[in-house]
Amino acid sequence: MPYEPPTHSVERSLRRAGAAVVAGVDEVGRGAWAGPVTVCAAVTGLRRPPEGLTDSKLLTPRRRTELSGVLAGWVTAHALGHASAEECDALGMTAALRLAAVRALEGLPVRPDAVILDGSHDYLGGPWKVRTVVKGDQKCVSVAAASVLAKVHRDAAMAELGADLPVYGFADNAGYPSPVHRAALAEHGPSPWHRLSWSYLDALPAWRHLKKVRTPARDEGQLALDI
């Protein structure tokens, strides 16, 4: 399906407002049942982006991997941050996202003056200067780059976990729901890499006792994300 390529429009507007360094931020793993939530922060110049750059979800796995290799040398800088399954359980998804994003941003060689977040919700907050952009991974070059880099890195990490735990099919589903994943959970229960506060455990009578319960007020966004 044809799509409009991302531009530097938002990055340019932030620069005109005085932000010398602008980082695009995107996450992957928010709705997964297993593994970390991973955030990439990417700083790009205003050069023409690699051909075909867009939201990672619109790309085939092969094309994502190819682009990731190009982007790693094309971006001015990038860094990855993670919040583990245990941290997602303990903190809730909103706080876990912020933790992973701060780790990514603090991993950059230069602190950004402004951050572009994909979506409408600012889960980062102060002291960071944040601009939220709905479908930022399709509209903004830096966010699209972060999207691809985060997705390829996390998929590879989940595939590595899957080599030790092949029954869950992590190499194919990256910890997200799938028929193989569901069947393995029903038979074997959750692994050490699974999030134990997620509602999938409600449908597993033999393993329901393992569920960790948090107070909803600690994470108002959790119910919408726990799929």
N, C-alpha and C positions, 0 to 999 in steps of 0.2 A: 504494500500500500504506500503511495507517495507520501512524503512528509517534508515539511520545511526544515532545513538544517538549522541548528542553533546559531546564534549570533553573539556578538560581544556588546549588544545594546545595553544590558543592565550593568555589565562591568564598566563600560564607558561612562554611564551616568554616575556610578559611584566614584569613579576617578575624578570626574568633573566636580563632584562634591567634596573632594579633598582626600579620598582614600587612595594612597599610593600603591598599596598591596591589597588585592581583592582575592579571596579564596572562595571557590565553589565547593559546597559540601553536599554529599549524598550518602545514603545508607543502604544496606542490604541485610536481609535476615530478620527484619522486624516481625514478619508473620510466620517464621519458621518454628517448628516444634523442637528442634535440636540445634546445637551449635551457638556461636556468638552472634551478636548483632555487630556488624562491621561498618565503620564510617570512613570515608576517604575525604580528605581536604586537598584540593588541587588549586594551584596558582598558575595561571596562564598569562602569556603576553597577549598582545592584540594581533598576533600573526594569524594567517589563515589556518584553520584547524585541519587535521587530517581528513581526507575524503571519507564520507560515510559516518562521521561521528554523530551520535544521537543517544537517546536513552538506551541503556544497556538491554532493557526488556524488549526493544524492537529489533535487536540484532540476534543472529544465530550464534550458537556457542563458538563456532569456528571463527566467525567474523569478530566477535568480542575479543577472543584471544589474540587475533592478529592486531586489532586496534590497540589492545592493552600494551603489546610490545612496542608499538609505535609511540603511544602516548607517554610511556615511561621516559622516553628520551626527548619528547616534544614539549612537555609541560615545563614551566620554570621550576616548579617544586611540587612534590606531593608527599603526603604522609597518611598512614592508616592508623585507626584506633579501634579497639575492640572492647566490648563488654561481654563477659562470659555468660554461659547459661546460668551459672550460679548467681552472677550479679543481676541478670535479668529477673530471676526469681526474687532475690532479696530486695531489689530497688523498685521493680516495676519498669515497664518499657520506656516511659517518658524519661525517667531519671537515668536509665541505662543508656538510652540514646545520647543524652547530654554527656554522660561520662565518656562514651566512645568518641563523641565529637570533640570534646575538650582534649582527649588524648591525641587525636589526629591533629588538631590545630596546634597544640603545643609541640608536636613532633616536626612542624615545619621549621625551616632554618630562620625564617623571619616571621614575626607575629603579624597577622593580617590586620589592616585598618578597618576592613569590612568583610562580612561573610554573607554569601548568598546561600540560603537554605531552600532545598526543594520542598514544595508544598505550601500550605497556608498556615501551619502551626510553628511558632518559634519555640522549639523545645530547648534551645540553647540559652537564650536570655543574656543578661548582663554578666560581665562587663563587655561582652562582645557586641559590636554594632552589626545588627542582623537585618537583612532584607529577605523576606520570604517571597518566593515566586512559584505560583502554581504551575506544574509541569515544567519546572526549571530544568529538569534533566533533558527536556526537548528544546528548550528555548535559549539556555545559557551555555556557552561553550565550556566554561569552567565546571559547571555542575554536570554537564554531560560527560566530561572527562572523568570527573570523580565517580560518576555512576558506573562507567565501564571498568575503571581500575578497582573499585570496591567489589564489584560482582565477580570479576575474574579471580581476584585474590581469594575471596571467601569460597567460591566454588572449588578452587584447587585445594584449599584447606579442608573442606568437607570431604572431598574425594580421598584425601590422605587419611582422614579418620575412617572413611568407609573401607579402606584396605584392611583395617583391624576389626571392623564390625560390619562385614559385608551383608548381613541379613537385613539391615535397615535400608540399604540402597542409597546411601548418602552420595555416592558418586554420580547418581542420576538425579536425585531429588534435592540435594544440598540441605537436607533436614526439613524440607517442606512436606506437607501432606501428599501422599501418593498411595496407590493400592498396596504396593510392596511395603511401604513404611507402615501403613495401618496394620497390615497382616503381621508384620514382625513385632509391632508393639503388643498386639493382642496375645501373641504366643510367648514372647520373651520379656515383655515389659520394657520400661525405659532404660536406656544406657546411662553411664555417667555424664554423657554429653547432652542429655535431654533436659528441657525446661520443665520443672515439676510443678509450676503454678499455672500452667496452661490448661484450658478446659478439655483438651483431648482425653485427659485421664478420667473425666466423668463418664466416658463411654467404654471404659475398660474396667469392669467390676473386679477382676483379679488383681488389679494394680492401683485401684482408686485410693487405697490407704496411703500411698506414697505422695499424694498431692499435697503441695505446700499452699497454705491459704494466707493471703495477705488482706489487709483492710483496704477496701476499694478507694478510700480517700487518699491513700498513699500514691495512687496512680490512676487519675481519672480517665486516662486514655486506654487503660488496659482492656476493658471489655470490648472495645471496638477493634483492637488489634489481635486479640486472642482467638484466632480462627483455626 
